[in-house]
Amino acid sequence: MHTESGADGRICRRETLPAETMNKALNLHNKLVHELLSKHNGHEAATEGDSVTAAFGSPWDALAFAQVRTVWLEGQGLHPRSAS
């Protein structure tokens, strides 16, 4: 099972943030993704720019990863559904 995660304009508008702020956001996103991958039987399969493609041991692992990541992003105001 594969999934993709990115911290680009789907999460926040890159052009409205200072470069330093965007770099911090990308670093935080990448750290979170790698921590969640290790907790949900996943591994990084590829990267392109700020996107991470991951593979998981089962669809359930991928779903658990996606759910936790989405809740975290919403809590940080970084998920599109959390934008007002």
PDB file of N, CA, C and O in Angstrom:
ATOM      1  N   MET A   1       0.851  -1.169   0.000  1.00  0.00           N
ATOM      2  CA  MET A   1       0.000   0.000   0.000  1.00  0.00           C
ATOM      3  C   MET A   1       0.894   1.227   0.000  1.00  0.00           C
ATOM      4  O   MET A   1       1.844   1.305   0.778  1.00  0.00           O
ATOM      5  N   HIS A   2       0.597   2.180  -0.862  1.00  0.00           N
ATOM      6  CA  HIS A   2       1.387   3.399  -0.979  1.00  0.00           C
ATOM      7  C   HIS A   2       0.541   4.621  -0.639  1.00  0.00           C
ATOM      8  O   HIS A   2      -0.672   4.626  -0.851  1.00  0.00           O
ATOM      9  N   THR A   3       1.177   5.636  -0.122  1.00  0.00           N
ATOM     10  CA  THR A   3       0.525   6.923   0.121  1.00  0.00           C
ATOM     11  C   THR A   3       1.537   8.021  -0.121  1.00  0.00           C
ATOM     12  O   THR A   3       2.744   7.778  -0.105  1.00  0.00           O
ATOM     13  N   GLU A   4       1.045   9.234  -0.347  1.00  0.00           N
ATOM     14  CA  GLU A   4       1.931  10.372  -0.544  1.00  0.00           C
ATOM     15  C   GLU A   4       1.608  11.447   0.471  1.00  0.00           C
ATOM     16  O   GLU A   4       0.461  11.610   0.886  1.00  0.00           O
ATOM     17  N   SER A   5       2.625  12.168   0.859  1.00  0.00           N
ATOM     18  CA  SER A   5       2.471  13.264   1.802  1.00  0.00           C
ATOM     19  C   SER A   5       3.351  14.403   1.350  1.00  0.00           C
ATOM     20  O   SER A   5       4.514  14.198   1.002  1.00  0.00           O
ATOM     21  N   GLY A   6       2.808  15.592   1.353  1.00  0.00           N
ATOM     22  CA  GLY A   6       3.597  16.762   0.962  1.00  0.00           C
ATOM     23  C   GLY A   6       3.228  17.959   1.804  1.00  0.00           C
ATOM     24  O   GLY A   6       2.133  18.024   2.363  1.00  0.00           O
ATOM     25  N   ALA A   7       4.131  18.893   1.891  1.00  0.00           N
ATOM     26  CA  ALA A   7       3.886  20.109   2.672  1.00  0.00           C
ATOM     27  C   ALA A   7       3.840  21.322   1.761  1.00  0.00           C
ATOM     28  O   ALA A   7       4.201  22.426   2.168  1.00  0.00           O
ATOM     29  N   ASP A   8       3.402  21.118   0.542  1.00  0.00           N
ATOM     30  CA  ASP A   8       3.377  22.230  -0.405  1.00  0.00           C
ATOM     31  C   ASP A   8       2.054  22.984  -0.297  1.00  0.00           C
ATOM     32  O   ASP A   8       1.457  23.023   0.779  1.00  0.00           O
ATOM     33  N   GLY A   9       1.595  23.572  -1.369  1.00  0.00           N
ATOM     34  CA  GLY A   9       0.398  24.401  -1.361  1.00  0.00           C
ATOM     35  C   GLY A   9      -0.872  23.675  -0.969  1.00  0.00           C
ATOM     36  O   GLY A   9      -1.874  24.323  -0.669  1.00  0.00           O
ATOM     37  N   ARG A  10      -0.864  22.336  -0.962  1.00  0.00           N
ATOM     38  CA  ARG A  10      -2.051  21.621  -0.517  1.00  0.00           C
ATOM     39  C   ARG A  10      -2.261  21.819   0.969  1.00  0.00           C
ATOM     40  O   ARG A  10      -3.387  21.725   1.458  1.00  0.00           O
ATOM     41  N   ILE A  11      -1.202  22.089   1.682  1.00  0.00           N
ATOM     42  CA  ILE A  11      -1.309  22.268   3.127  1.00  0.00           C
ATOM     43  C   ILE A  11      -1.288  23.746   3.489  1.00  0.00           C
ATOM     44  O   ILE A  11      -2.097  24.193   4.301  1.00  0.00           O
ATOM     45  N   CYS A  12      -0.391  24.495   2.910  1.00  0.00           N
ATOM     46  CA  CYS A  12      -0.332  25.929   3.189  1.00  0.00           C
ATOM     47  C   CYS A  12       0.168  26.636   1.944  1.00  0.00           C
ATOM     48  O   CYS A  12       0.809  26.022   1.091  1.00  0.00           O
ATOM     49  N   ARG A  13      -0.115  27.890   1.840  1.00  0.00           N
ATOM     50  CA  ARG A  13       0.296  28.670   0.681  1.00  0.00           C
ATOM     51  C   ARG A  13       1.750  29.100   0.817  1.00  0.00           C
ATOM     52  O   ARG A  13       2.073  30.009   1.581  1.00  0.00           O
ATOM     53  N   ARG A  14       2.610  28.441   0.075  1.00  0.00           N
ATOM     54  CA  ARG A  14       4.045  28.685   0.147  1.00  0.00           C
ATOM     55  C   ARG A  14       4.394  30.135  -0.147  1.00  0.00           C
ATOM     56  O   ARG A  14       5.276  30.706   0.495  1.00  0.00           O
ATOM     57  N   GLU A  15       3.708  30.732  -1.111  1.00  0.00           N
ATOM     58  CA  GLU A  15       4.072  32.085  -1.522  1.00  0.00           C
ATOM     59  C   GLU A  15       3.732  33.142  -0.469  1.00  0.00           C
ATOM     60  O   GLU A  15       4.202  34.276  -0.569  1.00  0.00           O
ATOM     61  N   THR A  16       2.936  32.798   0.525  1.00  0.00           N
ATOM     62  CA  THR A  16       2.582  33.774   1.553  1.00  0.00           C
ATOM     63  C   THR A  16       3.465  33.677   2.792  1.00  0.00           C
ATOM     64  O   THR A  16       3.321  34.474   3.719  1.00  0.00           O
ATOM     65  N   LEU A  17       4.367  32.719   2.816  1.00  0.00           N
ATOM     66  CA  LEU A  17       5.217  32.510   3.986  1.00  0.00           C
ATOM     67  C   LEU A  17       6.658  32.914   3.700  1.00  0.00           C
ATOM     68  O   LEU A  17       7.153  32.693   2.595  1.00  0.00           O
ATOM     69  N   PRO A  18       7.336  33.501   4.678  1.00  0.00           N
ATOM     70  CA  PRO A  18       8.772  33.758   4.511  1.00  0.00           C
ATOM     71  C   PRO A  18       9.514  32.423   4.338  1.00  0.00           C
ATOM     72  O   PRO A  18       9.076  31.392   4.849  1.00  0.00           O
ATOM     73  N   ALA A  19      10.622  32.454   3.624  1.00  0.00           N
ATOM     74  CA  ALA A  19      11.385  31.232   3.343  1.00  0.00           C
ATOM     75  C   ALA A  19      11.771  30.505   4.624  1.00  0.00           C
ATOM     76  O   ALA A  19      11.692  29.278   4.680  1.00  0.00           O
ATOM     77  N   GLU A  20      12.187  31.234   5.649  1.00  0.00           N
ATOM     78  CA  GLU A  20      12.591  30.595   6.907  1.00  0.00           C
ATOM     79  C   GLU A  20      11.419  29.851   7.550  1.00  0.00           C
ATOM     80  O   GLU A  20      11.587  28.749   8.072  1.00  0.00           O
ATOM     81  N   THR A  21      10.250  30.451   7.508  1.00  0.00           N
ATOM     82  CA  THR A  21       9.058  29.822   8.076  1.00  0.00           C
ATOM     83  C   THR A  21       8.698  28.567   7.289  1.00  0.00           C
ATOM     84  O   THR A  21       8.369  27.539   7.880  1.00  0.00           O
ATOM     85  N   MET A  22       8.759  28.644   5.962  1.00  0.00           N
ATOM     86  CA  MET A  22       8.440  27.484   5.128  1.00  0.00           C
ATOM     87  C   MET A  22       9.438  26.366   5.371  1.00  0.00           C
ATOM     88  O   MET A  22       9.052  25.199   5.430  1.00  0.00           O
ATOM     89  N   ASN A  23      10.717  26.701   5.512  1.00  0.00           N
ATOM     90  CA  ASN A  23      11.725  25.672   5.790  1.00  0.00           C
ATOM     91  C   ASN A  23      11.460  24.979   7.122  1.00  0.00           C
ATOM     92  O   ASN A  23      11.601  23.761   7.229  1.00  0.00           O
ATOM     93  N   LYS A  24      11.077  25.753   8.139  1.00  0.00           N
ATOM     94  CA  LYS A  24      10.752  25.158   9.439  1.00  0.00           C
ATOM     95  C   LYS A  24       9.540  24.246   9.319  1.00  0.00           C
ATOM     96  O   LYS A  24       9.516  23.161   9.900  1.00  0.00           O
ATOM     97  N   ALA A  25       8.529  24.684   8.565  1.00  0.00           N
ATOM     98  CA  ALA A  25       7.329  23.869   8.370  1.00  0.00           C
ATOM     99  C   ALA A  25       7.666  22.568   7.646  1.00  0.00           C
ATOM    100  O   ALA A  25       7.179  21.501   8.022  1.00  0.00           O
ATOM    101  N   LEU A  26       8.495  22.654   6.612  1.00  0.00           N
ATOM    102  CA  LEU A  26       8.900  21.446   5.875  1.00  0.00           C
ATOM    103  C   LEU A  26       9.687  20.491   6.769  1.00  0.00           C
ATOM    104  O   LEU A  26       9.471  19.280   6.730  1.00  0.00           O
ATOM    105  N   ASN A  27      10.590  21.030   7.566  1.00  0.00           N
ATOM    106  CA  ASN A  27      11.367  20.178   8.469  1.00  0.00           C
ATOM    107  C   ASN A  27      10.471  19.489   9.484  1.00  0.00           C
ATOM    108  O   ASN A  27      10.652  18.306   9.772  1.00  0.00           O
ATOM    109  N   LEU A  28       9.506  20.221  10.027  1.00  0.00           N
ATOM    110  CA  LEU A  28       8.569  19.643  10.983  1.00  0.00           C
ATOM    111  C   LEU A  28       7.714  18.572  10.320  1.00  0.00           C
ATOM    112  O   LEU A  28       7.500  17.502  10.889  1.00  0.00           O
ATOM    113  N   HIS A  29       7.228  18.858   9.122  1.00  0.00           N
ATOM    114  CA  HIS A  29       6.430  17.884   8.371  1.00  0.00           C
ATOM    115  C   HIS A  29       7.232  16.610   8.130  1.00  0.00           C
ATOM    116  O   HIS A  29       6.738  15.508   8.366  1.00  0.00           O
ATOM    117  N   ASN A  30       8.462  16.759   7.664  1.00  0.00           N
ATOM    118  CA  ASN A  30       9.293  15.590   7.367  1.00  0.00           C
ATOM    119  C   ASN A  30       9.589  14.771   8.626  1.00  0.00           C
ATOM    120  O   ASN A  30       9.582  13.540   8.586  1.00  0.00           O
ATOM    121  N   LYS A  31       9.848  15.453   9.737  1.00  0.00           N
ATOM    122  CA  LYS A  31      10.093  14.751  10.998  1.00  0.00           C
ATOM    123  C   LYS A  31       8.859  13.971  11.415  1.00  0.00           C
ATOM    124  O   LYS A  31       8.957  12.808  11.807  1.00  0.00           O
ATOM    125  N   LEU A  32       7.697  14.609  11.330  1.00  0.00           N
ATOM    126  CA  LEU A  32       6.448  13.933  11.675  1.00  0.00           C
ATOM    127  C   LEU A  32       6.220  12.717  10.788  1.00  0.00           C
ATOM    128  O   LEU A  32       5.888  11.638  11.280  1.00  0.00           O
ATOM    129  N   VAL A  33       6.396  12.888   9.484  1.00  0.00           N
ATOM    130  CA  VAL A  33       6.175  11.773   8.552  1.00  0.00           C
ATOM    131  C   VAL A  33       7.065  10.594   8.902  1.00  0.00           C
ATOM    132  O   VAL A  33       6.594   9.457   8.947  1.00  0.00           O
ATOM    133  N   HIS A  34       8.345  10.846   9.152  1.00  0.00           N
ATOM    134  CA  HIS A  34       9.258   9.745   9.453  1.00  0.00           C
ATOM    135  C   HIS A  34       8.933   9.080  10.788  1.00  0.00           C
ATOM    136  O   HIS A  34       9.056   7.862  10.912  1.00  0.00           O
ATOM    137  N   GLU A  35       8.522   9.857  11.782  1.00  0.00           N
ATOM    138  CA  GLU A  35       8.115   9.267  13.063  1.00  0.00           C
ATOM    139  C   GLU A  35       6.873   8.402  12.888  1.00  0.00           C
ATOM    140  O   GLU A  35       6.792   7.301  13.433  1.00  0.00           O
ATOM    141  N   LEU A  36       5.910   8.905  12.126  1.00  0.00           N
ATOM    142  CA  LEU A  36       4.682   8.138  11.910  1.00  0.00           C
ATOM    143  C   LEU A  36       4.933   6.892  11.074  1.00  0.00           C
ATOM    144  O   LEU A  36       4.331   5.845  11.315  1.00  0.00           O
ATOM    145  N   LEU A  37       5.815   7.003  10.098  1.00  0.00           N
ATOM    146  CA  LEU A  37       6.141   5.825   9.291  1.00  0.00           C
ATOM    147  C   LEU A  37       6.682   4.705  10.172  1.00  0.00           C
ATOM    148  O   LEU A  37       6.288   3.547  10.029  1.00  0.00           O
ATOM    149  N   SER A  38       7.579   5.054  11.076  1.00  0.00           N
ATOM    150  CA  SER A  38       8.176   4.020  11.932  1.00  0.00           C
ATOM    151  C   SER A  38       7.142   3.414  12.875  1.00  0.00           C
ATOM    152  O   SER A  38       7.259   2.247  13.251  1.00  0.00           O
ATOM    153  N   LYS A  39       6.143   4.180  13.258  1.00  0.00           N
ATOM    154  CA  LYS A  39       5.109   3.675  14.172  1.00  0.00           C
ATOM    155  C   LYS A  39       4.027   2.867  13.459  1.00  0.00           C
ATOM    156  O   LYS A  39       3.286   2.125  14.103  1.00  0.00           O
ATOM    157  N   HIS A  40       3.930   3.004  12.126  1.00  0.00           N
ATOM    158  CA  HIS A  40       2.833   2.372  11.386  1.00  0.00           C
ATOM    159  C   HIS A  40       3.320   1.420  10.296  1.00  0.00           C
ATOM    160  O   HIS A  40       2.693   1.297   9.243  1.00  0.00           O
ATOM    161  N   ASN A  41       4.451   0.745  10.557  1.00  0.00           N
ATOM    162  CA  ASN A  41       4.946  -0.282   9.640  1.00  0.00           C
ATOM    163  C   ASN A  41       5.108   0.246   8.215  1.00  0.00           C
ATOM    164  O   ASN A  41       4.774  -0.429   7.241  1.00  0.00           O
ATOM    165  N   GLY A  42       5.633   1.480   8.119  1.00  0.00           N
ATOM    166  CA  GLY A  42       5.825   2.068   6.807  1.00  0.00           C
ATOM    167  C   GLY A  42       7.266   2.473   6.596  1.00  0.00           C
ATOM    168  O   GLY A  42       8.054   2.561   7.538  1.00  0.00           O
ATOM    169  N   HIS A  43       7.594   2.717   5.343  1.00  0.00           N
ATOM    170  CA  HIS A  43       8.925   3.234   5.027  1.00  0.00           C
ATOM    171  C   HIS A  43       8.835   4.154   3.814  1.00  0.00           C
ATOM    172  O   HIS A  43       7.936   4.039   2.982  1.00  0.00           O
ATOM    173  N   GLU A  44       9.787   5.056   3.746  1.00  0.00           N
ATOM    174  CA  GLU A  44       9.850   5.996   2.635  1.00  0.00           C
ATOM    175  C   GLU A  44      10.273   5.248   1.387  1.00  0.00           C
ATOM    176  O   GLU A  44      11.324   4.607   1.363  1.00  0.00           O
ATOM    177  N   ALA A  45       9.454   5.333   0.353  1.00  0.00           N
ATOM    178  CA  ALA A  45       9.764   4.656  -0.902  1.00  0.00           C
ATOM    179  C   ALA A  45      10.438   5.602  -1.895  1.00  0.00           C
ATOM    180  O   ALA A  45      11.274   5.182  -2.695  1.00  0.00           O
ATOM    181  N   ALA A  46      10.068   6.881  -1.836  1.00  0.00           N
ATOM    182  CA  ALA A  46      10.648   7.870  -2.743  1.00  0.00           C
ATOM    183  C   ALA A  46      10.315   9.260  -2.230  1.00  0.00           C
ATOM    184  O   ALA A  46       9.381   9.451  -1.452  1.00  0.00           O
ATOM    185  N   THR A  47      11.106  10.228  -2.686  1.00  0.00           N
ATOM    186  CA  THR A  47      10.793  11.626  -2.408  1.00  0.00           C
ATOM    187  C   THR A  47      10.943  12.411  -3.695  1.00  0.00           C
ATOM    188  O   THR A  47      11.742  12.063  -4.565  1.00  0.00           O
ATOM    189  N   GLU A  48      10.168  13.470  -3.802  1.00  0.00           N
ATOM    190  CA  GLU A  48      10.280  14.390  -4.927  1.00  0.00           C
ATOM    191  C   GLU A  48       9.891  15.761  -4.403  1.00  0.00           C
ATOM    192  O   GLU A  48       8.736  16.002  -4.053  1.00  0.00           O
ATOM    193  N   GLY A  49      10.860  16.648  -4.352  1.00  0.00           N
ATOM    194  CA  GLY A  49      10.589  17.954  -3.766  1.00  0.00           C
ATOM    195  C   GLY A  49      10.208  17.781  -2.309  1.00  0.00           C
ATOM    196  O   GLY A  49      10.977  17.233  -1.519  1.00  0.00           O
ATOM    197  N   ASP A  50       9.017  18.250  -1.954  1.00  0.00           N
ATOM    198  CA  ASP A  50       8.573  18.122  -0.573  1.00  0.00           C
ATOM    199  C   ASP A  50       7.572  16.986  -0.383  1.00  0.00           C
ATOM    200  O   ASP A  50       6.945  16.881   0.671  1.00  0.00           O
ATOM    201  N   SER A  51       7.420  16.138  -1.397  1.00  0.00           N
ATOM    202  CA  SER A  51       6.491  15.007  -1.309  1.00  0.00           C
ATOM    203  C   SER A  51       7.228  13.741  -0.919  1.00  0.00           C
ATOM    204  O   SER A  51       8.353  13.495  -1.355  1.00  0.00           O
ATOM    205  N   VAL A  52       6.577  12.948  -0.094  1.00  0.00           N
ATOM    206  CA  VAL A  52       7.120  11.664   0.328  1.00  0.00           C
ATOM    207  C   VAL A  52       6.149  10.588  -0.113  1.00  0.00           C
ATOM    208  O   VAL A  52       4.959  10.657   0.196  1.00  0.00           O
ATOM    209  N   THR A  53       6.644   9.598  -0.829  1.00  0.00           N
ATOM    210  CA  THR A  53       5.845   8.431  -1.174  1.00  0.00           C
ATOM    211  C   THR A  53       6.266   7.326  -0.229  1.00  0.00           C
ATOM    212  O   THR A  53       7.454   7.039  -0.077  1.00  0.00           O
ATOM    213  N   ALA A  54       5.283   6.710   0.404  1.00  0.00           N
ATOM    214  CA  ALA A  54       5.573   5.702   1.415  1.00  0.00           C
ATOM    215  C   ALA A  54       4.887   4.391   1.074  1.00  0.00           C
ATOM    216  O   ALA A  54       3.848   4.365   0.414  1.00  0.00           O
ATOM    217  N   ALA A  55       5.485   3.314   1.533  1.00  0.00           N
ATOM    218  CA  ALA A  55       4.909   1.975   1.393  1.00  0.00           C
ATOM    219  C   ALA A  55       4.655   1.428   2.789  1.00  0.00           C
ATOM    220  O   ALA A  55       5.407   1.698   3.726  1.00  0.00           O
ATOM    221  N   PHE A  56       3.584   0.656   2.912  1.00  0.00           N
ATOM    222  CA  PHE A  56       3.174   0.117   4.206  1.00  0.00           C
ATOM    223  C   PHE A  56       2.970  -1.378   4.113  1.00  0.00           C
ATOM    224  O   PHE A  56       2.752  -1.931   3.035  1.00  0.00           O
ATOM    225  N   GLY A  57       3.045  -2.022   5.271  1.00  0.00           N
ATOM    226  CA  GLY A  57       2.863  -3.466   5.344  1.00  0.00           C
ATOM    227  C   GLY A  57       1.451  -3.908   5.012  1.00  0.00           C
ATOM    228  O   GLY A  57       1.242  -5.016   4.518  1.00  0.00           O
ATOM    229  N   SER A  58       0.479  -3.042   5.284  1.00  0.00           N
ATOM    230  CA  SER A  58      -0.917  -3.396   5.016  1.00  0.00           C
ATOM    231  C   SER A  58      -1.720  -2.121   4.789  1.00  0.00           C
ATOM    232  O   SER A  58      -1.271  -1.032   5.147  1.00  0.00           O
ATOM    233  N   PRO A  59      -2.898  -2.249   4.200  1.00  0.00           N
ATOM    234  CA  PRO A  59      -3.768  -1.083   4.058  1.00  0.00           C
ATOM    235  C   PRO A  59      -4.135  -0.476   5.411  1.00  0.00           C
ATOM    236  O   PRO A  59      -4.314   0.738   5.516  1.00  0.00           O
ATOM    237  N   TRP A  60      -4.248  -1.305   6.440  1.00  0.00           N
ATOM    238  CA  TRP A  60      -4.595  -0.809   7.773  1.00  0.00           C
ATOM    239  C   TRP A  60      -3.488   0.074   8.341  1.00  0.00           C
ATOM    240  O   TRP A  60      -3.757   1.074   9.007  1.00  0.00           O
ATOM    241  N   ASP A  61      -2.240  -0.307   8.071  1.00  0.00           N
ATOM    242  CA  ASP A  61      -1.115   0.524   8.499  1.00  0.00           C
ATOM    243  C   ASP A  61      -1.158   1.885   7.802  1.00  0.00           C
ATOM    244  O   ASP A  61      -0.945   2.921   8.433  1.00  0.00           O
ATOM    245  N   ALA A  62      -1.435   1.872   6.497  1.00  0.00           N
ATOM    246  CA  ALA A  62      -1.500   3.122   5.733  1.00  0.00           C
ATOM    247  C   ALA A  62      -2.644   3.996   6.232  1.00  0.00           C
ATOM    248  O   ALA A  62      -2.494   5.212   6.351  1.00  0.00           O
ATOM    249  N   LEU A  63      -3.776   3.387   6.521  1.00  0.00           N
ATOM    250  CA  LEU A  63      -4.922   4.138   7.020  1.00  0.00           C
ATOM    251  C   LEU A  63      -4.629   4.765   8.379  1.00  0.00           C
ATOM    252  O   LEU A  63      -4.953   5.929   8.612  1.00  0.00           O
ATOM    253  N   ALA A  64      -4.023   4.002   9.267  1.00  0.00           N
ATOM    254  CA  ALA A  64      -3.682   4.534  10.593  1.00  0.00           C
ATOM    255  C   ALA A  64      -2.719   5.709  10.461  1.00  0.00           C
ATOM    256  O   ALA A  64      -2.882   6.725  11.136  1.00  0.00           O
ATOM    257  N   PHE A  65      -1.723   5.574   9.598  1.00  0.00           N
ATOM    258  CA  PHE A  65      -0.774   6.659   9.339  1.00  0.00           C
ATOM    259  C   PHE A  65      -1.516   7.906   8.858  1.00  0.00           C
ATOM    260  O   PHE A  65      -1.308   9.001   9.381  1.00  0.00           O
ATOM    261  N   ALA A  66      -2.371   7.733   7.868  1.00  0.00           N
ATOM    262  CA  ALA A  66      -3.083   8.865   7.278  1.00  0.00           C
ATOM    263  C   ALA A  66      -4.002   9.545   8.289  1.00  0.00           C
ATOM    264  O   ALA A  66      -4.102  10.772   8.316  1.00  0.00           O
ATOM    265  N   GLN A  67      -4.665   8.759   9.110  1.00  0.00           N
ATOM    266  CA  GLN A  67      -5.566   9.336  10.102  1.00  0.00           C
ATOM    267  C   GLN A  67      -4.801  10.171  11.127  1.00  0.00           C
ATOM    268  O   GLN A  67      -5.198  11.296  11.431  1.00  0.00           O
ATOM    269  N   VAL A  68      -3.726   9.634  11.651  1.00  0.00           N
ATOM    270  CA  VAL A  68      -2.947  10.362  12.661  1.00  0.00           C
ATOM    271  C   VAL A  68      -2.345  11.626  12.052  1.00  0.00           C
ATOM    272  O   VAL A  68      -2.363  12.685  12.679  1.00  0.00           O
ATOM    273  N   ARG A  69      -1.820  11.523  10.854  1.00  0.00           N
ATOM    274  CA  ARG A  69      -1.227  12.683  10.179  1.00  0.00           C
ATOM    275  C   ARG A  69      -2.274  13.764   9.941  1.00  0.00           C
ATOM    276  O   ARG A  69      -2.003  14.941  10.178  1.00  0.00           O
ATOM    277  N   THR A  70      -3.453  13.390   9.483  1.00  0.00           N
ATOM    278  CA  THR A  70      -4.513  14.359   9.217  1.00  0.00           C
ATOM    279  C   THR A  70      -4.954  15.063  10.491  1.00  0.00           C
ATOM    280  O   THR A  70      -5.121  16.283  10.498  1.00  0.00           O
ATOM    281  N   VAL A  71      -5.144  14.314  11.562  1.00  0.00           N
ATOM    282  CA  VAL A  71      -5.540  14.924  12.839  1.00  0.00           C
ATOM    283  C   VAL A  71      -4.477  15.914  13.304  1.00  0.00           C
ATOM    284  O   VAL A  71      -4.810  17.005  13.768  1.00  0.00           O
ATOM    285  N   TRP A  72      -3.194  15.543  13.185  1.00  0.00           N
ATOM    286  CA  TRP A  72      -2.121  16.439  13.594  1.00  0.00           C
ATOM    287  C   TRP A  72      -2.137  17.712  12.752  1.00  0.00           C
ATOM    288  O   TRP A  72      -2.049  18.815  13.291  1.00  0.00           O
ATOM    289  N   LEU A  73      -2.249  17.562  11.432  1.00  0.00           N
ATOM    290  CA  LEU A  73      -2.258  18.734  10.555  1.00  0.00           C
ATOM    291  C   LEU A  73      -3.442  19.646  10.851  1.00  0.00           C
ATOM    292  O   LEU A  73      -3.297  20.868  10.865  1.00  0.00           O
ATOM    293  N   GLU A  74      -4.611  19.060  11.086  1.00  0.00           N
ATOM    294  CA  GLU A  74      -5.783  19.873  11.424  1.00  0.00           C
ATOM    295  C   GLU A  74      -5.549  20.633  12.725  1.00  0.00           C
ATOM    296  O   GLU A  74      -5.916  21.804  12.834  1.00  0.00           O
ATOM    297  N   GLY A  75      -4.946  19.980  13.702  1.00  0.00           N
ATOM    298  CA  GLY A  75      -4.669  20.622  14.980  1.00  0.00           C
ATOM    299  C   GLY A  75      -3.689  21.774  14.864  1.00  0.00           C
ATOM    300  O   GLY A  75      -3.703  22.694  15.681  1.00  0.00           O
ATOM    301  N   GLN A  76      -2.835  21.724  13.847  1.00  0.00           N
ATOM    302  CA  GLN A  76      -1.860  22.796  13.628  1.00  0.00           C
ATOM    303  C   GLN A  76      -2.405  23.871  12.699  1.00  0.00           C
ATOM    304  O   GLN A  76      -1.734  24.869  12.438  1.00  0.00           O
ATOM    305  N   GLY A  77      -3.625  23.669  12.200  1.00  0.00           N
ATOM    306  CA  GLY A  77      -4.202  24.603  11.235  1.00  0.00           C
ATOM    307  C   GLY A  77      -3.572  24.504   9.875  1.00  0.00           C
ATOM    308  O   GLY A  77      -3.638  25.456   9.097  1.00  0.00           O
ATOM    309  N   LEU A  78      -2.959  23.375   9.560  1.00  0.00           N
ATOM    310  CA  LEU A  78      -2.241  23.204   8.295  1.00  0.00           C
ATOM    311  C   LEU A  78      -2.984  22.349   7.269  1.00  0.00           C
ATOM    312  O   LEU A  78      -2.551  22.246   6.122  1.00  0.00           O
ATOM    313  N   HIS A  79      -4.064  21.754   7.662  1.00  0.00           N
ATOM    314  CA  HIS A  79      -4.836  20.926   6.737  1.00  0.00           C
ATOM    315  C   HIS A  79      -5.854  21.812   6.030  1.00  0.00           C
ATOM    316  O   HIS A  79      -6.421  22.702   6.662  1.00  0.00           O
ATOM    317  N   PRO A  80      -6.107  21.596   4.729  1.00  0.00           N
ATOM    318  CA  PRO A  80      -7.061  22.443   4.018  1.00  0.00           C
ATOM    319  C   PRO A  80      -8.431  22.543   4.695  1.00  0.00           C
ATOM    320  O   PRO A  80      -9.083  23.584   4.616  1.00  0.00           O
ATOM    321  N   ARG A  81      -8.868  21.477   5.355  1.00  0.00           N
ATOM    322  CA  ARG A  81     -10.180  21.521   6.033  1.00  0.00           C
ATOM    323  C   ARG A  81     -10.154  22.440   7.247  1.00  0.00           C
ATOM    324  O   ARG A  81     -11.205  22.894   7.700  1.00  0.00           O
ATOM    325  N   SER A  82      -8.962  22.722   7.780  1.00  0.00           N
ATOM    326  CA  SER A  82      -8.885  23.571   8.970  1.00  0.00           C
ATOM    327  C   SER A  82      -8.764  25.046   8.605  1.00  0.00           C
ATOM    328  O   SER A  82      -8.833  25.906   9.483  1.00  0.00           O
ATOM    329  N   ALA A  83      -8.584  25.346   7.332  1.00  0.00           N
ATOM    330  CA  ALA A  83      -8.467  26.746   6.899  1.00  0.00           C
ATOM    331  C   ALA A  83      -9.838  27.398   6.922  1.00  0.00           C
ATOM    332  O   ALA A  83     -10.840  26.789   6.546  1.00  0.00           O
ATOM    333  N   SER A  84      -9.866  28.631   7.362  1.00  0.00           N
ATOM    334  CA  SER A  84     -11.158  29.330   7.402  1.00  0.00           C
ATOM    335  C   SER A  84     -11.263  30.351   6.311  1.00  0.00           C
ATOM    336  O   SER A  84     -12.283  31.031   6.197  1.00  0.00           O
TER     337      SER A  84
END
